[in-house]
Amino acid sequence: MRGLFLFVTGLVVGLLVEVAIAQNQNQSLSPNHGIVGLNHVGISVPNLDEAVAYYTKTMGFPEAFRSVDDKGRTALVYVQISRNTFLELQPANADRPPGISHLGIHVENMADAAAMFKQRGANVSEIRTSPTKAILSNITDPHGIRIELAELPPESQHRQAMERWK
C-alpha cells in the first residue's frame, strides 16, 4: 500500500512539474513578454499644488515622490494609488495642456521592449534615463496618445516607492 501511495505521489508531482514548465514556456512566447503592466497615468494640471492637495487629501493617495527641475521648481509629483500604480501630476504649460498627457507602461527590459515595438512597426523614441532614474522611451499611437515605456531599476524613485508600499 505504501508503495502504491509513493508511486501515485510521484506521478502527481511529475505532472505538476510538466504543467509548470509548459506554462513558463507559454509565457515566454507571449506576444507581450516583458510588459509588466500599466504603471501610471500622466495628468497635466493648471495648479500643481491644488492637484497634489486634492489627490493626497481628498482621494487619500500618498505622495510617493517628486522631481524638481534645474531651477528648483517642482517638475512632477507622483501620488501612489496602489503598490504598482501611480498618478503622475505635472504642471500644464503651452506644450502640455491640462488633461491626460500619457500612459506609463512598466517593462522589464527597455532594450527588448523597444525592439519588440519597433519590429511591430511602432515609432519608438530614443532610450534615455530620467531625473527619477527610470529608463524611458516613448511611442505615440496613431491618435496622438503618448505611451511612455518605463524600465524601473532599483535606483529609480518609482521602484523605491513600490518597495516602500505597505
mmCIF file of the C-alpha atoms, coordinates in Angstrom:
data_MODEL
# 
_entry.id   MODEL 
# 
loop_
_atom_site.group_PDB 
_atom_site.id 
_atom_site.type_symbol 
_atom_site.label_atom_id 
_atom_site.label_alt_id 
_atom_site.label_comp_id 
_atom_site.label_asym_id 
_atom_site.label_entity_id 
_atom_site.label_seq_id 
_atom_site.pdbx_PDB_ins_code 
_atom_site.Cartn_x 
_atom_site.Cartn_y 
_atom_site.Cartn_z 
_atom_site.occupancy 
_atom_site.B_iso_or_equiv 
_atom_site.pdbx_formal_charge 
_atom_site.auth_seq_id 
_atom_site.auth_comp_id 
_atom_site.auth_asym_id 
_atom_site.auth_atom_id 
_atom_site.pdbx_PDB_model_num 
ATOM 1   C CA . MET A 1 1   ? 0.000  0.000  0.000   1.00 0.00 ? 1   MET A CA 1 
ATOM 2   C CA . ARG A 1 2   ? 2.846  2.394  0.869   1.00 0.00 ? 2   ARG A CA 1 
ATOM 3   C CA . GLY A 1 3   ? 4.492  1.650  -2.493  1.00 0.00 ? 3   GLY A CA 1 
ATOM 4   C CA . LEU A 1 4   ? 1.277  2.485  -4.365  1.00 0.00 ? 4   LEU A CA 1 
ATOM 5   C CA . PHE A 1 5   ? 0.985  5.765  -2.433  1.00 0.00 ? 5   PHE A CA 1 
ATOM 6   C CA . LEU A 1 6   ? 4.580  6.757  -3.326  1.00 0.00 ? 6   LEU A CA 1 
ATOM 7   C CA . PHE A 1 7   ? 4.014  5.775  -6.971  1.00 0.00 ? 7   PHE A CA 1 
ATOM 8   C CA . VAL A 1 8   ? 0.846  7.912  -7.244  1.00 0.00 ? 8   VAL A CA 1 
ATOM 9   C CA . THR A 1 9   ? 2.537  10.808 -5.419  1.00 0.00 ? 9   THR A CA 1 
ATOM 10  C CA . GLY A 1 10  ? 5.438  10.619 -7.865  1.00 0.00 ? 10  GLY A CA 1 
ATOM 11  C CA . LEU A 1 11  ? 3.046  10.697 -10.813 1.00 0.00 ? 11  LEU A CA 1 
ATOM 12  C CA . VAL A 1 12  ? 1.204  13.745 -9.434  1.00 0.00 ? 12  VAL A CA 1 
ATOM 13  C CA . VAL A 1 13  ? 4.438  15.644 -8.720  1.00 0.00 ? 13  VAL A CA 1 
ATOM 14  C CA . GLY A 1 14  ? 5.753  14.757 -12.188 1.00 0.00 ? 14  GLY A CA 1 
ATOM 15  C CA . LEU A 1 15  ? 2.567  16.030 -13.840 1.00 0.00 ? 15  LEU A CA 1 
ATOM 16  C CA . LEU A 1 16  ? 2.669  19.266 -11.836 1.00 0.00 ? 16  LEU A CA 1 
ATOM 17  C CA . VAL A 1 17  ? 6.281  19.871 -12.890 1.00 0.00 ? 17  VAL A CA 1 
ATOM 18  C CA . GLU A 1 18  ? 5.354  19.234 -16.538 1.00 0.00 ? 18  GLU A CA 1 
ATOM 19  C CA . VAL A 1 19  ? 2.441  21.684 -16.328 1.00 0.00 ? 19  VAL A CA 1 
ATOM 20  C CA . ALA A 1 20  ? 4.644  24.345 -14.680 1.00 0.00 ? 20  ALA A CA 1 
ATOM 21  C CA . ILE A 1 21  ? 7.303  24.001 -17.375 1.00 0.00 ? 21  ILE A CA 1 
ATOM 22  C CA . ALA A 1 22  ? 4.694  24.225 -20.138 1.00 0.00 ? 22  ALA A CA 1 
ATOM 23  C CA . GLN A 1 23  ? 3.150  27.353 -18.589 1.00 0.00 ? 23  GLN A CA 1 
ATOM 24  C CA . ASN A 1 24  ? 6.550  29.053 -18.304 1.00 0.00 ? 24  ASN A CA 1 
ATOM 25  C CA . GLN A 1 25  ? 7.309  28.243 -21.932 1.00 0.00 ? 25  GLN A CA 1 
ATOM 26  C CA . ASN A 1 26  ? 3.946  29.675 -23.000 1.00 0.00 ? 26  ASN A CA 1 
ATOM 27  C CA . GLN A 1 27  ? 4.583  32.846 -21.009 1.00 0.00 ? 27  GLN A CA 1 
ATOM 28  C CA . SER A 1 28  ? 7.959  33.359 -22.645 1.00 0.00 ? 28  SER A CA 1 
ATOM 29  C CA . LEU A 1 29  ? 6.248  33.066 -26.043 1.00 0.00 ? 29  LEU A CA 1 
ATOM 30  C CA . SER A 1 30  ? 3.563  35.566 -25.078 1.00 0.00 ? 30  SER A CA 1 
ATOM 31  C CA . PRO A 1 31  ? 3.230  38.377 -27.645 1.00 0.00 ? 31  PRO A CA 1 
ATOM 32  C CA . ASN A 1 32  ? 3.732  40.950 -24.870 1.00 0.00 ? 32  ASN A CA 1 
ATOM 33  C CA . HIS A 1 33  ? 6.523  39.205 -22.997 1.00 0.00 ? 33  HIS A CA 1 
ATOM 34  C CA . GLY A 1 34  ? 8.393  41.711 -20.884 1.00 0.00 ? 34  GLY A CA 1 
ATOM 35  C CA . ILE A 1 35  ? 5.465  44.046 -20.226 1.00 0.00 ? 35  ILE A CA 1 
ATOM 36  C CA . VAL A 1 36  ? 4.757  44.178 -16.507 1.00 0.00 ? 36  VAL A CA 1 
ATOM 37  C CA . GLY A 1 37  ? 1.637  46.360 -16.689 1.00 0.00 ? 37  GLY A CA 1 
ATOM 38  C CA . LEU A 1 38  ? 0.202  49.845 -16.511 1.00 0.00 ? 38  LEU A CA 1 
ATOM 39  C CA . ASN A 1 39  ? 2.322  51.798 -14.030 1.00 0.00 ? 39  ASN A CA 1 
ATOM 40  C CA . HIS A 1 40  ? 0.956  55.320 -14.195 1.00 0.00 ? 40  HIS A CA 1 
ATOM 41  C CA . VAL A 1 41  ? -1.256 57.846 -15.915 1.00 0.00 ? 41  VAL A CA 1 
ATOM 42  C CA . GLY A 1 42  ? 0.252  61.265 -16.537 1.00 0.00 ? 42  GLY A CA 1 
ATOM 43  C CA . ILE A 1 43  ? -2.016 64.237 -15.881 1.00 0.00 ? 43  ILE A CA 1 
ATOM 44  C CA . SER A 1 44  ? -1.153 67.855 -16.681 1.00 0.00 ? 44  SER A CA 1 
ATOM 45  C CA . VAL A 1 45  ? -2.788 70.238 -14.235 1.00 0.00 ? 45  VAL A CA 1 
ATOM 46  C CA . PRO A 1 46  ? -3.213 74.040 -14.182 1.00 0.00 ? 46  PRO A CA 1 
ATOM 47  C CA . ASN A 1 47  ? -2.220 74.258 -10.490 1.00 0.00 ? 47  ASN A CA 1 
ATOM 48  C CA . LEU A 1 48  ? 0.150  71.571 -9.226  1.00 0.00 ? 48  LEU A CA 1 
ATOM 49  C CA . ASP A 1 49  ? -0.213 72.422 -5.524  1.00 0.00 ? 49  ASP A CA 1 
ATOM 50  C CA . GLU A 1 50  ? -4.019 72.224 -5.716  1.00 0.00 ? 50  GLU A CA 1 
ATOM 51  C CA . ALA A 1 51  ? -3.857 68.939 -7.624  1.00 0.00 ? 51  ALA A CA 1 
ATOM 52  C CA . VAL A 1 52  ? -1.447 67.385 -5.122  1.00 0.00 ? 52  VAL A CA 1 
ATOM 53  C CA . ALA A 1 53  ? -3.660 68.530 -2.245  1.00 0.00 ? 53  ALA A CA 1 
ATOM 54  C CA . TYR A 1 54  ? -6.741 67.051 -3.929  1.00 0.00 ? 54  TYR A CA 1 
ATOM 55  C CA . TYR A 1 55  ? -5.183 63.672 -4.693  1.00 0.00 ? 55  TYR A CA 1 
ATOM 56  C CA . THR A 1 56  ? -3.458 63.335 -1.312  1.00 0.00 ? 56  THR A CA 1 
ATOM 57  C CA . LYS A 1 57  ? -6.127 64.762 0.984   1.00 0.00 ? 57  LYS A CA 1 
ATOM 58  C CA . THR A 1 58  ? -9.454 64.225 -0.786  1.00 0.00 ? 58  THR A CA 1 
ATOM 59  C CA . MET A 1 59  ? -8.585 60.998 -2.585  1.00 0.00 ? 59  MET A CA 1 
ATOM 60  C CA . GLY A 1 60  ? -6.211 59.754 0.120   1.00 0.00 ? 60  GLY A CA 1 
ATOM 61  C CA . PHE A 1 61  ? -3.371 58.744 -2.207  1.00 0.00 ? 61  PHE A CA 1 
ATOM 62  C CA . PRO A 1 62  ? 0.000  59.334 -0.529  1.00 0.00 ? 62  PRO A CA 1 
ATOM 63  C CA . GLU A 1 63  ? 2.667  61.349 -2.262  1.00 0.00 ? 63  GLU A CA 1 
ATOM 64  C CA . ALA A 1 64  ? 5.286  58.857 -3.435  1.00 0.00 ? 64  ALA A CA 1 
ATOM 65  C CA . PHE A 1 65  ? 7.955  61.262 -4.677  1.00 0.00 ? 65  PHE A CA 1 
ATOM 66  C CA . ARG A 1 66  ? 8.548  64.473 -6.581  1.00 0.00 ? 66  ARG A CA 1 
ATOM 67  C CA . SER A 1 67  ? 11.143 65.657 -9.030  1.00 0.00 ? 67  SER A CA 1 
ATOM 68  C CA . VAL A 1 68  ? 12.470 69.193 -9.400  1.00 0.00 ? 68  VAL A CA 1 
ATOM 69  C CA . ASP A 1 69  ? 13.956 70.841 -12.482 1.00 0.00 ? 69  ASP A CA 1 
ATOM 70  C CA . ASP A 1 70  ? 17.355 72.532 -12.693 1.00 0.00 ? 70  ASP A CA 1 
ATOM 71  C CA . LYS A 1 71  ? 15.800 75.785 -11.405 1.00 0.00 ? 71  LYS A CA 1 
ATOM 72  C CA . GLY A 1 72  ? 14.448 74.075 -8.268  1.00 0.00 ? 72  GLY A CA 1 
ATOM 73  C CA . ARG A 1 73  ? 10.815 74.112 -9.423  1.00 0.00 ? 73  ARG A CA 1 
ATOM 74  C CA . THR A 1 74  ? 8.686  71.015 -8.984  1.00 0.00 ? 74  THR A CA 1 
ATOM 75  C CA . ALA A 1 75  ? 8.550  69.286 -12.361 1.00 0.00 ? 75  ALA A CA 1 
ATOM 76  C CA . LEU A 1 76  ? 6.300  66.410 -11.351 1.00 0.00 ? 76  LEU A CA 1 
ATOM 77  C CA . VAL A 1 77  ? 4.723  64.723 -8.364  1.00 0.00 ? 77  VAL A CA 1 
ATOM 78  C CA . TYR A 1 78  ? 3.790  61.044 -8.186  1.00 0.00 ? 78  TYR A CA 1 
ATOM 79  C CA . VAL A 1 79  ? 0.922  60.003 -5.953  1.00 0.00 ? 79  VAL A CA 1 
ATOM 80  C CA . GLN A 1 80  ? 0.525  56.313 -5.247  1.00 0.00 ? 80  GLN A CA 1 
ATOM 81  C CA . ILE A 1 81  ? -2.791 54.530 -5.734  1.00 0.00 ? 81  ILE A CA 1 
ATOM 82  C CA . SER A 1 82  ? -1.506 51.006 -5.040  1.00 0.00 ? 82  SER A CA 1 
ATOM 83  C CA . ARG A 1 83  ? 1.873  49.300 -4.805  1.00 0.00 ? 83  ARG A CA 1 
ATOM 84  C CA . ASN A 1 84  ? 2.408  49.405 -8.588  1.00 0.00 ? 84  ASN A CA 1 
ATOM 85  C CA . THR A 1 85  ? 0.035  52.171 -9.726  1.00 0.00 ? 85  THR A CA 1 
ATOM 86  C CA . PHE A 1 86  ? 0.592  55.912 -9.691  1.00 0.00 ? 86  PHE A CA 1 
ATOM 87  C CA . LEU A 1 87  ? -0.717 59.224 -10.994 1.00 0.00 ? 87  LEU A CA 1 
ATOM 88  C CA . GLU A 1 88  ? 1.998  61.479 -12.382 1.00 0.00 ? 88  GLU A CA 1 
ATOM 89  C CA . LEU A 1 89  ? 0.997  65.105 -11.898 1.00 0.00 ? 89  LEU A CA 1 
ATOM 90  C CA . GLN A 1 90  ? 2.787  67.766 -13.942 1.00 0.00 ? 90  GLN A CA 1 
ATOM 91  C CA . PRO A 1 91  ? 2.159  71.472 -14.367 1.00 0.00 ? 91  PRO A CA 1 
ATOM 92  C CA . ALA A 1 92  ? 0.326  72.307 -17.584 1.00 0.00 ? 92  ALA A CA 1 
ATOM 93  C CA . ASN A 1 93  ? 2.066  74.676 -19.978 1.00 0.00 ? 93  ASN A CA 1 
ATOM 94  C CA . ALA A 1 94  ? 1.884  75.767 -23.627 1.00 0.00 ? 94  ALA A CA 1 
ATOM 95  C CA . ASP A 1 95  ? 3.309  72.432 -24.800 1.00 0.00 ? 95  ASP A CA 1 
ATOM 96  C CA . ARG A 1 96  ? 1.371  70.339 -22.292 1.00 0.00 ? 96  ARG A CA 1 
ATOM 97  C CA . PRO A 1 97  ? -2.271 71.444 -21.986 1.00 0.00 ? 97  PRO A CA 1 
ATOM 98  C CA . PRO A 1 98  ? -4.379 70.359 -18.987 1.00 0.00 ? 98  PRO A CA 1 
ATOM 99  C CA . GLY A 1 99  ? -5.628 66.782 -19.188 1.00 0.00 ? 99  GLY A CA 1 
ATOM 100 C CA . ILE A 1 100 ? -4.254 63.282 -19.547 1.00 0.00 ? 100 ILE A CA 1 
ATOM 101 C CA . SER A 1 101 ? -0.798 63.550 -21.086 1.00 0.00 ? 101 SER A CA 1 
ATOM 102 C CA . HIS A 1 102 ? 0.292  59.929 -21.338 1.00 0.00 ? 102 HIS A CA 1 
ATOM 103 C CA . LEU A 1 103 ? 0.085  56.331 -20.164 1.00 0.00 ? 103 LEU A CA 1 
ATOM 104 C CA . GLY A 1 104 ? 3.128  54.815 -18.457 1.00 0.00 ? 104 GLY A CA 1 
ATOM 105 C CA . ILE A 1 105 ? 3.769  51.124 -19.176 1.00 0.00 ? 105 ILE A CA 1 
ATOM 106 C CA . HIS A 1 106 ? 6.235  49.276 -16.927 1.00 0.00 ? 106 HIS A CA 1 
ATOM 107 C CA . VAL A 1 107 ? 8.558  46.997 -18.922 1.00 0.00 ? 107 VAL A CA 1 
ATOM 108 C CA . GLU A 1 108 ? 11.140 44.508 -17.657 1.00 0.00 ? 108 GLU A CA 1 
ATOM 109 C CA . ASN A 1 109 ? 13.878 45.413 -20.153 1.00 0.00 ? 109 ASN A CA 1 
ATOM 110 C CA . MET A 1 110 ? 13.780 48.617 -22.189 1.00 0.00 ? 110 MET A CA 1 
ATOM 111 C CA . ALA A 1 111 ? 16.034 47.419 -24.994 1.00 0.00 ? 111 ALA A CA 1 
ATOM 112 C CA . ASP A 1 112 ? 13.908 44.295 -25.509 1.00 0.00 ? 112 ASP A CA 1 
ATOM 113 C CA . ALA A 1 113 ? 10.624 46.213 -25.289 1.00 0.00 ? 113 ALA A CA 1 
ATOM 114 C CA . ALA A 1 114 ? 11.803 48.914 -27.700 1.00 0.00 ? 114 ALA A CA 1 
ATOM 115 C CA . ALA A 1 115 ? 12.996 46.268 -30.177 1.00 0.00 ? 115 ALA A CA 1 
ATOM 116 C CA . MET A 1 116 ? 9.682  44.384 -29.902 1.00 0.00 ? 116 MET A CA 1 
ATOM 117 C CA . PHE A 1 117 ? 7.611  47.519 -30.585 1.00 0.00 ? 117 PHE A CA 1 
ATOM 118 C CA . LYS A 1 118 ? 9.897  48.651 -33.420 1.00 0.00 ? 118 LYS A CA 1 
ATOM 119 C CA . GLN A 1 119 ? 9.548  45.209 -35.014 1.00 0.00 ? 119 GLN A CA 1 
ATOM 120 C CA . ARG A 1 120 ? 5.767  45.660 -34.826 1.00 0.00 ? 120 ARG A CA 1 
ATOM 121 C CA . GLY A 1 121 ? 6.006  48.996 -36.634 1.00 0.00 ? 121 GLY A CA 1 
ATOM 122 C CA . ALA A 1 122 ? 5.807  51.473 -33.743 1.00 0.00 ? 122 ALA A CA 1 
ATOM 123 C CA . ASN A 1 123 ? 7.861  54.649 -33.871 1.00 0.00 ? 123 ASN A CA 1 
ATOM 124 C CA . VAL A 1 124 ? 9.903  54.281 -30.674 1.00 0.00 ? 124 VAL A CA 1 
ATOM 125 C CA . SER A 1 125 ? 11.934 57.257 -29.420 1.00 0.00 ? 125 SER A CA 1 
ATOM 126 C CA . GLU A 1 126 ? 15.495 57.082 -28.169 1.00 0.00 ? 126 GLU A CA 1 
ATOM 127 C CA . ILE A 1 127 ? 16.013 55.465 -24.788 1.00 0.00 ? 127 ILE A CA 1 
ATOM 128 C CA . ARG A 1 128 ? 17.021 57.856 -22.009 1.00 0.00 ? 128 ARG A CA 1 
ATOM 129 C CA . THR A 1 129 ? 17.310 57.950 -18.231 1.00 0.00 ? 129 THR A CA 1 
ATOM 130 C CA . SER A 1 130 ? 15.011 60.413 -16.464 1.00 0.00 ? 130 SER A CA 1 
ATOM 131 C CA . PRO A 1 131 ? 15.884 62.529 -13.417 1.00 0.00 ? 131 PRO A CA 1 
ATOM 132 C CA . THR A 1 132 ? 13.861 59.971 -11.402 1.00 0.00 ? 132 THR A CA 1 
ATOM 133 C CA . LYS A 1 133 ? 16.330 57.273 -12.598 1.00 0.00 ? 133 LYS A CA 1 
ATOM 134 C CA . ALA A 1 134 ? 13.707 55.459 -14.684 1.00 0.00 ? 134 ALA A CA 1 
ATOM 135 C CA . ILE A 1 135 ? 14.802 54.272 -18.125 1.00 0.00 ? 135 ILE A CA 1 
ATOM 136 C CA . LEU A 1 136 ? 12.290 55.732 -20.584 1.00 0.00 ? 136 LEU A CA 1 
ATOM 137 C CA . SER A 1 137 ? 11.229 55.686 -24.202 1.00 0.00 ? 137 SER A CA 1 
ATOM 138 C CA . ASN A 1 138 ? 8.072  56.960 -25.883 1.00 0.00 ? 138 ASN A CA 1 
ATOM 139 C CA . ILE A 1 139 ? 5.671  55.744 -28.521 1.00 0.00 ? 139 ILE A CA 1 
ATOM 140 C CA . THR A 1 140 ? 2.890  57.900 -29.945 1.00 0.00 ? 140 THR A CA 1 
ATOM 141 C CA . ASP A 1 141 ? -0.140 55.993 -31.157 1.00 0.00 ? 141 ASP A CA 1 
ATOM 142 C CA . PRO A 1 142 ? -1.991 56.919 -34.395 1.00 0.00 ? 142 PRO A CA 1 
ATOM 143 C CA . HIS A 1 143 ? -4.364 59.143 -32.394 1.00 0.00 ? 143 HIS A CA 1 
ATOM 144 C CA . GLY A 1 144 ? -1.593 61.209 -30.806 1.00 0.00 ? 144 GLY A CA 1 
ATOM 145 C CA . ILE A 1 145 ? -1.651 59.496 -27.405 1.00 0.00 ? 145 ILE A CA 1 
ATOM 146 C CA . ARG A 1 146 ? 1.809  59.176 -25.898 1.00 0.00 ? 146 ARG A CA 1 
ATOM 147 C CA . ILE A 1 147 ? 2.747  55.864 -24.344 1.00 0.00 ? 147 ILE A CA 1 
ATOM 148 C CA . GLU A 1 148 ? 5.751  56.070 -22.079 1.00 0.00 ? 148 GLU A CA 1 
ATOM 149 C CA . LEU A 1 149 ? 7.687  52.839 -21.680 1.00 0.00 ? 149 LEU A CA 1 
ATOM 150 C CA . ALA A 1 150 ? 9.440  52.713 -18.303 1.00 0.00 ? 150 ALA A CA 1 
ATOM 151 C CA . GLU A 1 151 ? 12.018 50.257 -17.040 1.00 0.00 ? 151 GLU A CA 1 
ATOM 152 C CA . LEU A 1 152 ? 12.244 50.745 -13.290 1.00 0.00 ? 152 LEU A CA 1 
ATOM 153 C CA . PRO A 1 153 ? 15.650 49.724 -11.919 1.00 0.00 ? 153 PRO A CA 1 
ATOM 154 C CA . PRO A 1 154 ? 16.212 49.522 -8.144  1.00 0.00 ? 154 PRO A CA 1 
ATOM 155 C CA . GLU A 1 155 ? 17.625 53.075 -8.020  1.00 0.00 ? 155 GLU A CA 1 
ATOM 156 C CA . SER A 1 156 ? 14.529 54.591 -9.673  1.00 0.00 ? 156 SER A CA 1 
ATOM 157 C CA . GLN A 1 157 ? 12.226 56.596 -7.460  1.00 0.00 ? 157 GLN A CA 1 
ATOM 158 C CA . HIS A 1 158 ? 9.310  54.555 -8.823  1.00 0.00 ? 158 HIS A CA 1 
ATOM 159 C CA . ARG A 1 159 ? 10.815 51.236 -7.710  1.00 0.00 ? 159 ARG A CA 1 
ATOM 160 C CA . GLN A 1 160 ? 11.792 52.679 -4.329  1.00 0.00 ? 160 GLN A CA 1 
ATOM 161 C CA . ALA A 1 161 ? 8.201  53.863 -3.772  1.00 0.00 ? 161 ALA A CA 1 
ATOM 162 C CA . MET A 1 162 ? 6.901  50.437 -4.808  1.00 0.00 ? 162 MET A CA 1 
ATOM 163 C CA . GLU A 1 163 ? 9.241  48.731 -2.337  1.00 0.00 ? 163 GLU A CA 1 
ATOM 164 C CA . ARG A 1 164 ? 8.150  51.076 0.496   1.00 0.00 ? 164 ARG A CA 1 
ATOM 165 C CA . TRP A 1 165 ? 4.455  50.330 -0.104  1.00 0.00 ? 165 TRP A CA 1 
ATOM 166 C CA . LYS A 1 166 ? 2.775  48.546 2.783   1.00 0.00 ? 166 LYS A CA 1 
# 
